[in-house]
Amino acid sequence: MLDIGHGGSIAPVGGVADATVVLEALTRHIQPHLIDAVLHQTDRCGCRRRQLPAPMMVWLVIAMGLWGDLDIPAIWRQVMGTLRSLWRVAAGRAPPTKSALSQARGRLGARPIRQLFVHTAAPLAADTTRGAFYRGMRLMAIDGWELALPDTPANSKAFGRPATRRHGQPVAGGYPKVQVLRLMEVGTHLSVEALIRPHDHGEYPVASALLHQAPAGCLMLWDRGFYGYSLLKQAVDEHKHVLGRLKANVITQRIENLGDGSYQARIYPTAKDQRRGTNALIVRVIEYTCDDPQRPGHGQRHRLVTTLLDAALYPAKELIVLYHERWEIELANDEIVTHQLARPVELRSRTPCGVVQEIYGVLLAHNAVRALMHEAAVSVNLDPRALSFIHAVRVIRETVPWLRTASAEQLTPMYRAMIRHIAGGRLPPRDNRINPRVVKVKMSNFAKKRPEHYHLQHPEKSFMAAIAMLN
């Protein structure tokens, strides 16, 4: 039988797939020796020489996060290499069937992919990374989002499905959904930790585990759903800082007004502690509105809470503008769902184990792409978020077959050329957000979109100039 070797020459091989084949473009971030290590750690190496060895299946799961628009056999051809696959067929060996690939994924399981994610997920930004720090503090964010799953009894039982009521009767949603909570480095969009839960489980109970994984000295950005005494206390105890929104019904005990319009306040774990004045935690509250009629939220009262107590070092208006960096995690979610998966039902796995395996594979692929984008951005002194994610994905897809067949002498210059190509995909400057939070669909938490929400004019003031402090 014939096969294409690493240097591009034709070499004889046996009937078993060559487990050393990798997606060369991604091996800077996902190193093959780490794959071997996690397979040994999770006892997934096996003693039999299989047609579909475990290392190849790891790469298949990762590749599912790069070629979301292809079916599994087509993704397998990307992992093997199109030319390699053609030679195997020409030599009389039939390609693996979809069911064989599914069974091999089942043998692999989810644990090796989870462990590989843990071994490779770490904050990436360096001091030279633009946009990744605020006054020396690494910017991190926590948030969750839901992914639609194939409608199978197993997925429904494991993860549940959304429900509503119609004419007083409960109505189940069309598809099961899974909830993914992520800890992300804001400046690079790199996932540092991710936890998978049924869709109807609250986000707050597991936020503590995500916060624990954040590096000391970072500044954590989160939405109002994560506000709570226990998380703020944990952040202070672990020498981490927080900037987040306050719920409208939260009452704080004001201590002192500060010169920038913010004020210090006490919060308590329980009403009993508040009556006794025990276990108080001092925070800083920033209340503001927007005085530009052309901006969303005009005239509304907004409140932020932070553990950064020094108003001279951390001015309120700077923190108000900085809080909007939290939306980077929403943009990263869109990168995954819209550009990586690109499917009406985002995930394709029909079993709970497959769902967990696929999610961590998708996050591994996203982290690998983002790591290459970071390298490209640093090489030209750009903020990594100024580069196009979909451009980077397309460049990597196009480069994979060429790197696979390149000689050892060609790999380094070809890799550098790929990095330069990724660095060339620059996004236009971001516009100020002018769209109100309204939607067309019924039965939503957001206001309904109406005629006055169309054809909005761009505001004359910048966001910073439109901030009006309320104290």
C-alpha positions as CSV (number, residue, x, y, z in Angstrom):
1,M,0.0,0.0,0.0
2,L,1.1,3.6,-0.7
3,D,1.0,6.7,1.3
4,I,2.4,10.2,1.2
5,G,5.1,10.7,3.8
6,H,5.8,13.9,5.7
7,G,8.3,15.2,3.2
8,G,6.0,14.7,0.3
9,S,7.5,11.4,-1.1
10,I,5.6,8.2,-1.6
11,A,6.2,5.6,1.1
12,P,4.8,2.2,1.8
13,V,2.6,1.8,4.9
14,G,0.6,-0.9,6.5
15,G,-3.2,-1.1,6.8
16,V,-3.3,1.0,10.0
17,A,-3.6,4.8,9.8
18,D,-0.4,6.6,10.6
19,A,-1.1,8.0,14.1
20,T,1.7,10.6,13.8
21,V,-0.2,12.6,11.2
22,V,-1.2,16.0,12.7
23,L,-2.7,19.3,11.6
24,E,0.7,21.0,11.4
25,A,-0.8,24.5,11.5
26,L,-2.1,23.9,15.1
27,T,0.8,22.0,16.6
28,R,2.4,25.1,18.2
29,H,-0.6,25.2,20.6
30,I,-1.6,21.6,20.6
31,Q,1.6,19.7,20.7
32,P,1.5,15.9,19.8
33,H,3.4,14.9,22.9
34,L,0.5,16.4,25.0
35,I,-2.0,14.2,23.1
36,D,0.1,11.1,23.9
37,A,0.4,12.2,27.5
38,V,-3.4,12.6,28.0
39,L,-4.1,9.4,26.2
40,H,-1.8,7.6,28.7
41,Q,-3.2,9.5,31.6
42,T,-6.8,8.5,30.7
43,D,-5.9,4.9,29.6
44,R,-7.1,5.4,26.1
45,C,-4.0,4.3,24.2
46,G,-5.0,0.7,23.9
47,C,-2.9,-2.3,23.1
48,R,-4.5,-3.2,19.7
49,R,-3.3,-1.7,16.4
50,R,-6.5,-0.2,15.1
51,Q,-7.5,1.2,11.8
52,L,-8.5,4.4,13.7
53,P,-5.9,4.9,16.5
54,A,-6.7,7.2,19.4
55,P,-4.3,10.1,18.5
56,M,-6.0,10.4,15.1
57,M,-9.4,10.5,16.7
58,V,-8.2,13.3,18.9
59,W,-7.3,15.3,15.8
60,L,-10.6,14.4,14.3
61,V,-12.5,15.9,17.2
62,I,-10.4,19.0,17.1
63,A,-10.9,19.3,13.3
64,M,-14.7,19.1,13.9
65,G,-14.2,22.6,15.3
66,L,-12.5,23.9,12.2
67,W,-14.7,22.3,9.5
68,G,-18.1,22.6,11.0
69,D,-19.8,22.7,7.6
70,L,-18.4,19.3,6.5
71,D,-19.7,15.8,7.5
72,I,-17.5,13.5,9.6
73,P,-16.0,11.4,6.7
74,A,-15.0,14.7,4.9
75,I,-13.4,16.0,8.1
76,W,-11.5,12.7,8.4
77,R,-10.1,13.3,4.9
78,Q,-8.9,16.7,6.1
79,V,-7.1,15.0,9.1
80,M,-5.6,12.2,7.0
81,G,-4.8,14.5,4.0
82,T,-6.7,14.3,0.8
83,L,-3.7,13.0,-1.2
84,R,-3.0,10.4,1.5
85,S,-6.7,9.3,1.4
86,L,-6.6,9.0,-2.4
87,W,-3.6,6.7,-2.3
88,R,-5.2,4.5,0.3
89,V,-8.3,4.1,-1.9
90,A,-6.1,3.5,-5.0
91,A,-4.4,0.7,-3.1
92,G,-7.7,-1.0,-2.4
93,R,-8.4,0.1,1.1
94,A,-11.9,1.5,1.7
95,P,-12.1,4.7,3.7
96,P,-13.7,4.3,7.2
97,T,-17.4,4.6,7.3
98,K,-19.4,7.1,9.3
99,S,-20.4,4.5,11.8
100,A,-16.8,3.3,12.2
101,L,-15.7,6.9,12.9
102,S,-18.6,7.3,15.4
103,Q,-17.6,4.1,17.2
104,A,-14.0,5.2,17.4
105,R,-15.1,8.5,18.9
106,G,-17.1,6.5,21.4
107,R,-14.0,4.5,22.4
108,L,-12.0,7.7,22.8
109,G,-14.6,9.2,25.1
110,A,-14.7,12.8,26.5
111,R,-12.0,12.6,29.2
112,P,-8.9,12.8,26.9
113,I,-10.3,15.9,25.1
114,R,-11.2,17.5,28.4
115,Q,-7.7,16.8,29.8
116,L,-6.1,18.1,26.6
117,F,-8.1,21.3,27.0
118,V,-7.0,21.7,30.6
119,H,-3.3,21.2,29.6
120,T,-3.4,23.7,26.8
121,A,-5.8,26.4,28.2
122,A,-3.8,29.1,30.0
123,P,-3.7,33.0,29.7
124,L,-1.7,33.9,26.7
125,A,-1.3,37.6,26.6
126,A,2.2,39.0,27.4
127,D,3.2,42.5,28.4
128,T,3.5,43.3,24.7
129,T,0.0,42.3,23.9
130,R,-2.1,45.4,23.2
131,G,-5.5,45.7,24.8
132,A,-5.1,42.8,27.2
133,F,-4.4,44.7,30.4
134,Y,-5.8,47.6,32.4
135,R,-3.2,49.4,34.6
136,G,-1.2,46.2,34.9
137,M,-4.2,43.9,35.5
138,R,-5.0,41.1,33.1
139,L,-8.6,41.4,31.8
140,M,-10.7,38.3,32.3
141,A,-14.4,37.7,31.8
142,I,-17.0,35.1,32.8
143,D,-20.2,34.3,31.0
144,G,-22.3,31.4,29.8
145,W,-24.1,30.6,26.6
146,E,-26.3,27.8,25.2
147,L,-25.8,25.5,22.3
148,A,-28.5,23.6,20.5
149,L,-28.2,19.8,20.3
150,P,-29.5,17.0,18.0
151,D,-33.0,16.0,19.2
152,T,-32.3,12.6,20.7
153,P,-33.8,11.0,23.9
154,A,-30.3,10.7,25.4
155,N,-29.5,14.4,24.9
156,S,-32.9,15.5,26.2
157,K,-32.5,13.4,29.3
158,A,-29.0,14.6,30.0
159,F,-29.3,18.3,29.2
160,G,-33.0,19.1,29.1
161,R,-34.7,21.4,26.7
162,P,-36.2,24.9,27.1
163,A,-39.9,25.1,27.8
164,T,-42.6,27.8,27.8
165,R,-46.3,27.9,28.4
166,R,-49.0,28.4,25.7
167,H,-52.7,28.7,26.7
168,G,-51.7,27.7,30.2
169,Q,-50.1,24.4,29.1
170,P,-46.3,23.7,29.2
171,V,-44.7,23.4,25.7
172,A,-41.2,21.9,25.3
173,G,-38.7,23.6,23.0
174,G,-37.8,22.2,19.7
175,Y,-34.2,21.0,20.6
176,P,-32.3,20.0,23.7
177,K,-29.8,22.6,24.8
178,V,-26.5,22.5,26.8
179,Q,-25.1,25.4,28.9
180,V,-21.4,26.2,28.6
181,L,-19.8,28.6,31.1
182,R,-16.5,30.0,30.2
183,L,-13.6,31.9,31.8
184,M,-12.0,33.9,29.0
185,E,-9.0,36.2,28.6
186,V,-10.5,39.3,27.2
187,G,-7.5,40.5,25.1
188,T,-7.0,37.2,23.2
189,H,-10.5,35.6,23.4
190,L,-8.7,32.5,24.7
191,S,-10.8,30.1,26.9
192,V,-9.0,29.4,30.2
193,E,-11.7,27.2,31.6
194,A,-15.1,25.9,30.5
195,L,-17.7,24.0,32.4
196,I,-20.7,22.1,30.8
197,R,-24.1,21.8,32.5
198,P,-27.7,21.1,31.7
199,H,-29.4,24.2,30.2
200,D,-31.7,24.9,33.1
201,H,-29.0,25.0,35.8
202,G,-28.0,28.4,37.2
203,E,-24.7,30.1,36.3
204,Y,-24.0,31.5,39.7
205,P,-23.3,28.2,41.6
206,V,-20.4,27.2,39.3
207,A,-18.9,30.7,38.9
208,S,-16.8,30.1,42.0
209,A,-14.9,27.3,40.2
210,L,-14.2,29.6,37.2
211,L,-13.1,32.5,39.4
212,H,-10.7,30.1,41.2
213,Q,-9.0,29.4,37.9
214,A,-8.4,33.1,37.1
215,P,-4.8,34.3,37.6
216,A,-4.1,36.3,40.8
217,G,-4.1,40.1,40.2
218,C,-6.5,40.0,37.3
219,L,-9.5,42.2,36.8
220,M,-12.6,40.1,36.3
221,L,-15.5,41.4,34.3
222,W,-19.0,39.9,34.7
223,D,-22.7,40.7,34.2
224,R,-25.3,41.2,36.9
225,G,-26.2,37.5,37.0
226,F,-22.9,36.9,38.8
227,Y,-23.3,39.5,41.5
228,G,-23.2,38.1,45.0
229,Y,-21.4,38.5,48.3
230,S,-19.7,35.1,48.2
231,L,-18.1,35.7,44.7
232,L,-16.9,39.2,45.6
233,K,-15.5,37.9,48.9
234,Q,-13.8,35.0,47.1
235,A,-12.2,37.5,44.7
236,V,-10.9,39.6,47.5
237,D,-9.5,36.6,49.4
238,E,-7.8,35.3,46.2
239,H,-6.3,38.7,45.4
240,K,-8.4,39.2,42.3
241,H,-10.3,42.3,41.3
242,V,-13.9,42.6,40.0
243,L,-15.9,45.0,37.9
244,G,-19.5,44.0,37.3
245,R,-23.1,45.2,37.1
246,L,-25.4,45.5,40.0
247,K,-29.0,44.2,39.9
248,A,-31.7,46.8,40.1
249,N,-33.1,45.4,43.4
250,V,-29.7,45.3,45.2
251,I,-29.5,47.7,48.2
252,T,-26.1,48.7,49.4
253,Q,-25.1,50.6,52.6
254,R,-23.4,53.8,51.5
255,I,-20.3,54.8,53.5
256,E,-18.5,57.6,51.7
257,N,-19.0,59.7,48.6
258,L,-15.8,59.9,46.4
259,G,-14.5,62.7,44.3
260,D,-15.3,61.1,40.9
261,G,-19.0,60.6,41.6
262,S,-18.7,57.0,42.9
263,Y,-19.1,56.0,46.5
264,Q,-17.9,53.3,48.9
265,A,-20.5,51.0,50.3
266,R,-20.9,47.9,52.6
267,I,-22.5,44.6,51.5
268,Y,-23.4,41.7,53.7
269,P,-23.9,38.0,53.2
270,T,-27.2,37.9,55.0
271,A,-29.9,40.2,56.4
272,K,-28.9,39.1,59.9
273,D,-25.3,40.2,59.3
274,Q,-26.5,43.5,58.0
275,R,-28.6,44.1,61.2
276,R,-25.6,43.2,63.4
277,G,-23.0,44.9,61.2
278,T,-20.9,41.8,60.9
279,N,-18.9,40.3,58.0
280,A,-19.2,43.4,56.0
281,L,-17.4,43.7,52.6
282,I,-16.5,47.2,51.4
283,V,-17.0,47.8,47.7
284,R,-17.2,50.8,45.4
285,V,-20.5,51.6,43.5
286,I,-20.6,53.6,40.3
287,E,-24.0,55.1,39.3
288,Y,-24.3,56.8,35.9
289,T,-26.6,57.4,33.0
290,C,-26.2,58.5,29.4
291,D,-27.2,62.1,28.4
292,D,-27.0,61.5,24.7
293,P,-30.5,60.9,23.3
294,Q,-29.1,59.0,20.3
295,R,-27.5,56.3,22.4
296,P,-29.1,53.1,23.8
297,G,-29.9,53.4,27.5
298,H,-30.4,57.2,27.4
299,G,-31.8,58.4,30.7
300,Q,-31.6,54.9,32.3
301,R,-29.8,54.4,35.6
302,H,-26.9,52.0,35.5
303,R,-24.9,50.7,38.4
304,L,-21.5,49.0,38.5
305,V,-19.8,47.4,41.5
306,T,-16.1,47.0,41.9
307,T,-13.4,46.0,44.4
308,L,-11.1,48.7,43.0
309,L,-11.7,51.2,45.9
310,D,-9.2,53.9,45.0
311,A,-11.0,56.6,42.9
312,A,-7.7,58.4,42.2
313,L,-6.0,55.3,40.7
314,Y,-9.2,54.0,38.9
315,P,-11.4,56.9,37.9
316,A,-15.1,56.0,37.6
317,K,-15.5,57.0,33.9
318,E,-12.5,54.9,32.9
319,L,-14.2,51.9,34.6
320,I,-17.5,52.6,33.0
321,V,-15.9,52.5,29.5
322,L,-13.8,49.5,30.5
323,Y,-16.8,47.5,31.6
324,H,-17.9,47.3,28.0
325,E,-14.9,45.1,27.4
326,R,-17.1,42.3,28.9
327,W,-18.8,42.1,25.6
328,E,-15.7,40.5,24.1
329,I,-16.9,37.2,25.5
330,E,-20.1,37.6,23.5
331,L,-18.1,38.3,20.4
332,A,-16.0,35.1,21.1
333,N,-19.2,33.1,21.4
334,D,-20.3,34.4,18.0
335,E,-16.9,33.4,16.5
336,I,-17.6,29.8,17.7
337,V,-21.2,29.5,16.7
338,T,-21.3,31.5,13.5
339,H,-17.9,30.8,12.0
340,Q,-16.6,27.6,13.5
341,L,-19.8,25.5,13.8
342,A,-21.9,27.3,11.1
343,R,-24.8,24.8,11.6
344,P,-28.5,25.4,12.3
345,V,-28.2,22.9,15.2
346,E,-24.8,24.0,16.5
347,L,-23.5,20.6,17.7
348,R,-23.8,17.3,15.9
349,S,-23.3,14.7,18.6
350,R,-26.2,12.5,19.4
351,T,-25.1,11.2,22.8
352,P,-24.2,13.1,26.0
353,C,-20.6,11.8,26.0
354,G,-20.2,12.9,22.4
355,V,-21.6,16.4,23.2
356,V,-19.0,16.9,26.0
357,Q,-16.3,15.6,23.7
358,E,-17.3,17.8,20.8
359,I,-17.6,21.0,23.0
360,Y,-14.1,20.7,24.3
361,G,-12.8,19.8,20.8
362,V,-14.4,23.0,19.5
363,L,-12.9,25.1,22.3
364,L,-9.5,23.5,21.6
365,A,-9.8,24.5,17.9
366,H,-10.9,28.0,18.9
367,N,-8.0,28.4,21.3
368,A,-5.5,27.2,18.7
369,V,-6.8,29.7,16.1
370,R,-6.8,32.5,18.7
371,A,-3.2,31.5,19.7
372,L,-2.1,31.9,16.1
373,M,-3.9,35.2,15.8
374,H,-2.2,36.4,19.0
375,E,1.2,35.5,17.5
376,A,0.3,37.3,14.3
377,A,-0.9,40.4,16.1
378,V,2.2,40.7,18.3
379,S,4.4,40.4,15.2
380,V,2.9,43.6,13.8
381,N,2.1,45.3,17.1
382,L,-1.7,45.0,16.8
383,D,-4.4,44.3,19.3
384,P,-5.4,40.6,18.5
385,R,-9.0,41.7,18.4
386,A,-8.2,43.9,15.4
387,L,-7.7,40.7,13.3
388,S,-10.5,38.9,11.5
389,F,-11.3,35.5,13.0
390,I,-13.0,34.0,10.0
391,H,-10.0,35.2,7.8
392,A,-7.7,33.3,10.2
393,V,-9.8,30.2,10.0
394,R,-9.8,30.2,6.2
395,V,-6.0,30.7,6.1
396,I,-5.5,27.8,8.4
397,R,-7.8,25.6,6.4
398,E,-6.0,26.5,3.2
399,T,-2.5,26.0,4.8
400,V,-3.1,22.6,6.5
401,P,-2.6,20.5,3.3
402,W,0.5,22.4,2.3
403,L,2.2,22.1,5.7
404,R,1.4,18.4,5.8
405,T,3.3,17.7,2.5
406,A,6.1,20.2,3.1
407,S,9.7,19.1,3.8
408,A,11.3,19.8,7.1
409,E,13.3,22.7,5.6
410,Q,10.1,24.3,4.2
411,L,8.0,24.1,7.4
412,T,9.5,27.1,9.2
413,P,9.2,29.6,6.3
414,M,5.7,28.3,5.4
415,Y,4.6,28.7,9.0
416,R,5.9,32.3,9.1
417,A,4.1,33.0,5.8
418,M,0.9,31.7,7.3
419,I,1.4,34.1,10.3
420,R,1.9,37.0,8.0
421,H,-1.2,36.1,6.0
422,I,-3.3,36.0,9.2
423,A,-1.9,39.4,10.3
424,G,-3.0,40.8,7.0
425,G,-6.7,40.1,7.7
426,R,-7.5,43.3,9.6
427,L,-10.9,44.4,10.7
428,P,-12.2,48.0,10.2
429,P,-12.4,50.2,13.3
430,R,-15.4,49.3,15.5
431,D,-18.3,51.7,15.4
432,N,-19.9,53.1,18.5
433,R,-22.8,50.9,19.4
434,I,-26.1,52.6,18.5
435,N,-28.6,49.7,18.3
436,P,-31.0,49.4,21.2
437,R,-31.5,46.0,22.9
438,V,-34.8,45.1,21.2
439,V,-35.8,42.0,19.2
440,K,-38.5,41.0,16.7
441,V,-39.5,37.7,18.3
442,K,-42.3,37.5,20.8
443,M,-42.0,36.2,24.4
444,S,-38.5,37.7,25.0
445,N,-37.0,39.4,28.0
446,F,-36.0,42.3,25.6
447,A,-38.3,45.0,24.4
448,K,-40.0,44.5,21.0
449,K,-38.5,46.1,18.0
450,R,-40.6,49.0,16.7
451,P,-40.5,51.4,13.7
452,E,-38.6,54.0,15.7
453,H,-35.7,51.5,16.1
454,Y,-34.9,51.5,12.4
455,H,-32.6,53.9,10.6
456,L,-30.9,55.2,13.8
457,Q,-28.5,58.1,13.5
458,H,-24.9,57.8,14.8
459,P,-24.4,59.8,18.0
460,E,-22.4,63.0,17.9
461,K,-20.7,62.4,21.3
462,S,-18.3,59.6,22.1
463,F,-19.4,57.1,24.8
464,M,-17.0,58.7,27.4
465,A,-18.4,62.2,26.7
466,A,-22.0,60.9,27.1
467,I,-21.5,59.5,30.6
468,A,-23.3,61.5,33.3
469,M,-22.5,60.5,36.9
470,L,-25.6,60.3,39.2
471,N,-23.9,61.2,42.5
